[in-house]
Amino acid sequence: MLIRRDVRRRAYRTIACGGSVAVVVGALFLSMLLTSGAAYSNQLIKDKFGADIMVISKEATTSSQPFYTLLYTPSPNYISEDYTQALASIPGVKGTAVQLYLTYIIQYGGGGYGPRFWIVALDSDNFMLRSWLPQNVSMPLRGGEAVLGWHFPRLFDIPNQGVFYGTKLTPVARLPLTGTFIDRVMFVSMDTAREMLEWQRLGIDPGACCNWLIPLSFQEGQVSAVFVKVKSGTDPDQVASQIRSKYQQVNAITVDSLVGSANSRLGELLSTSSVSGSLVWIASVLLVSAVTSATTNERSREFGLIRALGANRSFIGKLVATQTVMITTTAGVIGIACAWILFNSFYVTIISTLGIPHQIPPVNELLSLVAAAITSAVAIGVLAAIWPAVRASRLDPYDVARRASR
């Protein structure tokens, strides 16, 4: 009753105080959601990627944003497809799979350029793609078939109506959301890539619907990368070293090093957000403490009367602390809800700006993030209420009455 009446009487001050806490806790929850989701996405990639080593041309480079764009920088630096069998003969290698970058498309709309999407060819039963396919899709890619990433536009929304380089593509599956470059890729078979190249070689007029496509730059028998899976118990670094020493024209990069690069980027983000978040959190504690102290001074006469009616010092202290914690906890819950809505509304923009892979963590981890954020809101209330509660509990009824009579 006393808490409800005071909140209503000082509604503006309560809203302002709670609003600051909501912003701080919401920002804290958003920061934890970003970093936790990125870490979960990186681990998911490592577990499901299927490959341990990527082999690319010596002149090619890895992406500056591993797992957000293609692992290698799309370029005309190709290697021979013969490396597939050559690498398979190296001790410790369990399997190999090729990947051929064909081209990219840009989705137009809203008067400007949209995101970039890639078209990539794979061998017919690629173990990397198989690990991501839905359980009801098990057959390998055949000529004219395509598997779309989660964000890849529907083919009938593209000007060519599903026709690429004279080849009509038929989607057979759409991959689940991964939070990686796979979400923006359309996968086709190597046979389909050869059909496209042959169509381009014949110089057939593409027509108005297809003349915007970028010319293919690869040649027959070339691939962009060969992905290698090593046997259980084999050190990928040692196998990569063997590949580099045996084949001077290629570079072998372990997937662990790419994950490490992504984790390094994530660590920088986490470090920055931790420092700034801690400073803002401390400022919030001081602000709430100052507001609570001012409110306590204004209620000194009320507290004196309560003491005169028989309430002890502990009751007054608990009253101040309980009210403060209730305000900060409620504000924290509101802040978390607003942060969740904001994150879902601008998910693509936020992740694209940060340049990190991201996928929403599992429910149990998500609940632990919510619990941590609410705990921080409670901690703000507890710490901010300590000094005002002690001061209020020390009020003497006689002194309060004497000051009020002046």
N, C-alpha and C positions, 0 to 999 in steps of 0.2 A: 504493500500500500504506500509506504513512505517513498520507496524507489520510484513507483509509477507516477506519483504526484510530482516529484521533483523533476523527472524527465519531461513531463508535460509542461511544467512551469519554465523550464529552461530548454525548450525544444530546439531553438536555433543553435545554442552552444552544444547540445548533445549531438545534433546532426553534423555540425562542423567537425567535432571531435571524432565521431564515428566514421565520417567520410574519409578523414585522413588515415585512419586505421584500415578502412576497407581498401583504399588505394595501395597501401603498403603491403597488406596481406595478399591482395589480388596479384600485385606485381611479383611477390615472392612465389606464389603458387604457379604463376605463368612461367617464371624462370625455372622452377623445379620441373615443370611439365616439359619444357623445351629440352633441358639437359637430360632428363630421364628418358624421354622419348628418343632422343638422338642416340644415347648409349644403348638403348634397347634395339634400335634399328641397326646399329653397327654390329651388335652381337648376333642379331638375326641373320644379317648378311653373312657373317663369318660361319654360322652354323649351316645355312642353307645354300650358300653360294656354289658348293660342289667342287670348286677348283682351289688349288693351293698356289699355283704359279701362273702368271700371265707372261707370254712370250710375244714381243712385238719387235718391229724393225728398230735397228740401231738409231735411225734418225727420228723415229716417233717418240713422243713424250707422253707421260701419264697426265691425266686430267689434273688441273689445279684444284678441283673440287671432287675428290674421289667419292664414288657412290652417288653423287648428285647428278653429274653428267656421266658420259661414257668413261670407263676406266682409263682409256687412252684418248688422246686428243685426236678427233677425226681429221684425217689428212690423207694425201695420196701416197703415204709411205707404207707400202704393202710388203709382205713376205711371201715366199713360195708355199703353196699348200702341201708340198712334199715334206715340210717340217713336221707335219702331223705324224707320219709314220716314223720319221727319224727320231723324234722326241720320245715316241712310245717305246723305242728300243733301249732307252737309257735305264740303267738299274734303279729300281725304286719307283718308277713311274707306273701308275695303275691304269691311267687312261688319258686320252687327249680329246679336245673338241675345238673346232675352229669357229671363228666369228669374222664376218666380213661386213664392214661398214659400207652401205650403199649411198645413202644421201640423207638429207634432212628436209623437213617441211616446216613452215611457220603458219600457225593458225591466225588468220586475220580477223579483226572484229573490233568494234568500238572506235573506229577511226584510226587504229594504230596496229602495231605488231604485237602478236601474242607470243606465247612460249614456243620454244623449238622442240620438235619431235624427230626421232631418228628412225630410219629403216635399216634393219640389220639382218643379214643372212646367217643361218646356222646349218651345220650338218644335220642330217635327217633325224637322228635320235640323240640330240645334244643333252648330256647329263646336267649341264647348268640350267637349261630351260626346264628339264623334267622335274627338277627339285621344286620349282615354283608352280607348276601346273596344278589345276584343281584335280582332285582324285578321280573325277569322272572323265578326265581327258588323259589318255595314256598312249594313244597312237602317235607315231612320229609325224613331223610335217611332211606333206607331199606337195607336188607342184600346184601352185595357185592358192595354197592354204596359208593362212596367216594367224598368228597369235598376237593379240593386242595387249599392251600394258594398261594399267588401270586408268591413266589419264589420257591415253591416246584417243584422239577424236574418232567418232563413228565415221566409217568410210563414206557413207552417203552424205555426210556433212562437209566433205572435202570436194573442191571443184571437179576433181577427176572421177567422182562417183565410184571409187574403188579400182580404177584402172591406173596402173603405174608402169610406164615404159612399155605400153602395149600389152601388159599382162593384167588380166582381171583377177583380183584377189578376193578370196572368200574367208572371212573371219571364222575360225572354228572354236576359239576360246578367248576369254578376257582374263588376264591374271589378277589375282587379289592384290590389294594395296600393299606395297613393300616399303615405301618411303625411300626408294633408291631410283637410280637412272632407269631401271627396268619399267617403272611406271610410265615412262615417256617413249617407249620403244615399241615398234611393230616388228615382230620376228617373222621372217619368211625362210624357205628352204634354199639351199645352195643351188638346186635345180632351177628354182624360180629366178634366182639372181642371174643364172646363165641365160635364161630365156629373155630377161630384160636386156642383158648386154647384147645378145644377138639381135634383138629388135632395134637397138640403137645403132648397131653396126650396119644394118641394112638401110638405115637412113630413112625410115618410113615417116611421113609427115604426122606428127603427134596430134594435130588438130588443136582447136582452141581450148579444149578442156585439159590438155596435158602439156602445153608448151611452156608452162611456168616451172616445170621440173628441172632441177640442176643436172647437167650431163653426168653420167657415170664415169668414174675415172679409173676403175680397176680393170685388169686384164684377166683373161682366162687362166686359171691356175693360181691366182693370187688370193690372199686372205689378209685381214688386218691384224689378227691376233690368234694365237693358239693357246688355249687354256689347258693346264696340266693338273691332273689329280695324282697325288703320290700315294703309295701304299701305307697302310697303317704302321706306325712306328718309324717311318722314314722322316728324316729332317728335311723340310722343304727348302731351307737355306742351302743345304749341301747339294741338293738336286739342282737348284737354280745356279749355283756356282759351277757345277759340271756343265750345264747348258751354255753358260757364258764362255767357259774356257774351250769348249768343243766347237761352238758355232760363233765365230767372230762377228757375223753380220746381224745378229739379233741380241736383244737384251731380255733377260729373264728377271721378273720382279715378283716377289712373293706377295700373296694377298694379305698376309699379316702386316707387311710394311705399309700397304695401302690403308688397312684398317688403322694402323698406328698413326698415319698421317691424318686420317679423319678424327681419331681420338685426340690428337694434338690440337686440332682446330676446335674440337669440343672443349678441351681443357682450357684453352684461352677464353672461350666464351664463359665457361663456368667460373673461372678465376675473376673475370671482370664483373660478372653479375654478383658474385659472392661479396666482393669488396663494396660495390655500390649498394647492394641490398643490405649489408650490415650497417652501413652508415645511415641509410634511410630509416632502418628499423630502430636504431638508437635515437635518431631525431624524433621518431614517432613516440617512443617511450617518454622522452622529455616533454614533448608537446602535450600528451595526455596527462602527464603528471602536473604540468603547469595549470591546465584547465581544471583538473580535479582539485588542486590546491585553492584556486580561485573560488570554486564552488563551495569548498569546505569553509572558507572564510565567510562567505555570504550566509552559510547555514549555521554559523556558530551559535546564534541565539536559539535556533531550533534544537541543536544538539544539547545546549545547556538545559532547556526545558525537559528534554527526554531524560537527561541525567537526573534532574530534580524529581522526576516522577519515579525514579528507582532503577533506571537502566545503568549497568556497570560500564566501565571503560571498554571492555572487550566487545560489548554489543555495538558501541559507536564505531569502533575500528572495523568490525566485520561489515557494518552497514555501508561504510564508504568503500571498502574493498569489493564487496559483492556488487555494488552498483557499477563500479568501474569495470570489473571483469565482465559483467553482463553486457555492457555497452560495447566493449572491444570484441567480445566473442560474437555477438550478433553482427557487428560491422564486418568481422572477418568472414563469416559465412556469406554475407552479401557480396563481399569483395571476391571471394572464390567463385561464386555463381556468375558474377559479371565477367570475370577473367575467362571462365570456361566458354561463355557465350561469345565473347570477343575473339577468343582463340579459334573457335569453330567457324566463325563468320569470315575471318581473314587468314585461314590456315595456309592456303597456297601462297599468299603474298608474304606472310611471315617467314615461312620456310625458304622461299625463293630468295628473300633478302638476306637471310642468315647464311644461305649456301651450305646447309648441312642436311644429311638424310634424316628423316624423322617419321616415326610411326607411333600412334597412341599406345602407351604401355598397357599391359594386361590389367584387368579390373582390380586384382589384389594390390598391384603396385600403384595403381591410380588412387585407390582408397588410402594407401599409406601416405601419398602425397597430400591428399585432402586432410588427413589427420595431422600431418606435420604442419600444414598451414594454419589449421585451427589452433594447434598447440602454440604456435607463435603469437596468435591473437590473444590467447589466454595469458601468455607470458608478458605481453605488453601491458595488459590490464593489471596483472599482479605486481610487476615492477613499478608501474606508474602509480599504483595505489599505496605503496609502502609508506612513503613520507606523509602524504595527506592523511592516511588512516591513523598513523601514530600521533600526528598533531591533533586530529579530531578527538582521539581517545583521551588526550591529556587536558581537554577543556574542563575547567572547574565551573559548576553551576553558579557559584557566588560571583566569580569574576565576570562571567558572561552577563549576568543580570546587572552588575555594577556598570559595565561598559555600555550596556543598552540604555541605562537610565541617564547617561550623560548627554 
